[in-house]
């Protein structure tokens, strides 16, 4: 249900900030822009009289509670609603503004609310008393929002994805964050702690972790081609309900906090621990490649400056393979790393044109006469019992015929042969 409401009517509703929402982060700059917009709206209303209305975006609400006493979780529009509530608090003490009775326990939210209210007070100190009265009147007669109410939170998030006021897509990991916070509703302290830690992370780093590493590895390890990680795919990371009676769920519960990329985890807090674990593991792996002298030849190739998109694909393929290997065996066996590196980069030598579709096929060992290696490396790692099954892989380097390597990548081909101990005589 969608309807246009005045700001006064909106703020009189029993609005709540659900625990999965991020902290209140609007700054003084945002408040200054809001006050300026409202001031302009008041001035325009004097020109056009009763015909003028000023719309402040869309608010998406998830209806909860009973029919007699409904509550409304704010899915989208939290920043604007709290800011308008702070303004009403200054104008008339917050009369009828029910959201002001909420407990804002997050330190970030408290700090921004305190600073923004102080700015509102200073801004009006430079205005006449008539301006305050005009603003309060505007809440009733001029300022309005489109309020969309839904009964299912999944519908609310779909709406947020398609029409949030900033025009930015809602990423799958945003929905996963909301889902797993709801799974933690019995643990309010842990929920707040999880939100604080999540907000401190780089959002693009989390998105990259799922897009380029976790989701491709999940698919490749099962012998399946990967695909873009979209909202449709979030079931993969919803985990197992804490109270599940399934045997595999009990096993997963006992395994925590130890994770495996290819195995399920317990829903709730373990999702946030999983994200942090693999963000750190990625850094550890890249640091090891950078600092370990045994990997100097690998490092030299990884640092090549090239505009080849395909080279970027194979570099990422190697890091995916290494992440899965280290995740399972927790060692940097030099032979295993060399085998994974050679296997990853030989596809760049094999193919004149290299796109992600080829990487997808290569990762699961799909047969192709142009591939020097037809190894299902990710499925093999998934089933491997000991790490020597990887260090002992028969990864071919010499092409048949040897001069079939494309001229642009002959330098790479020679270095791969050298890394694998082929002599100059064998090279000729």
HELIX and SHEET records of a PDB file:
HELIX    1   1 UNK A    7  UNK A   12  1                                   6    
HELIX    2   2 UNK A   28  UNK A   48  1                                  21    
HELIX    3   3 UNK A   49  UNK A   51  5                                   3    
HELIX    4   4 UNK A   78  UNK A   92  1                                  15    
HELIX    5   5 UNK A   98  UNK A  101  5                                   4    
HELIX    6   6 UNK A  107  UNK A  125  1                                  19    
HELIX    7   7 UNK A  129  UNK A  141  1                                  13    
HELIX    8   8 UNK A  153  UNK A  163  1                                  11    
HELIX    9   9 UNK A  172  UNK A  182  1                                  11    
HELIX   10  10 UNK A  188  UNK A  199  1                                  12    
HELIX   11  11 UNK A  203  UNK A  208  1                                   6    
HELIX   12  12 UNK A  209  UNK A  214  3                                   6    
HELIX   13  13 UNK A  215  UNK A  220  1                                   6    
HELIX   14  14 UNK A  231  UNK A  237  5                                   7    
HELIX   15  15 UNK A  247  UNK A  255  1                                   9    
HELIX   16  16 UNK A  269  UNK A  291  1                                  23    
HELIX   17  17 UNK A  293  UNK A  295  5                                   3    
HELIX   18  18 UNK A  296  UNK A  302  1                                   7    
HELIX   19  19 UNK A  309  UNK A  329  1                                  21    
HELIX   20  20 UNK A  334  UNK A  350  1                                  17    
HELIX   21  21 UNK A  356  UNK A  363  1                                   8    
HELIX   22  22 UNK A  377  UNK A  383  1                                   7    
HELIX   23  23 UNK A  388  UNK A  391  1                                   4    
HELIX   24  24 UNK A  402  UNK A  404  5                                   3    
HELIX   25  25 UNK A  407  UNK A  409  5                                   3    
HELIX   26  26 UNK A  410  UNK A  419  1                                  10    
HELIX   27  27 UNK A  424  UNK A  427  1                                   4    
SHEET    1   A 5 UNK A   2  UNK A   6  0                                        
SHEET    2   A 5 UNK A 143  UNK A 150 -1                                        
SHEET    3   A 5 UNK A  54  UNK A  65  1                                        
SHEET    4   A 5 UNK A  70  UNK A  76 -1                                        
SHEET    5   A 5 UNK A  15  UNK A  16  1                                        
END                                                                             
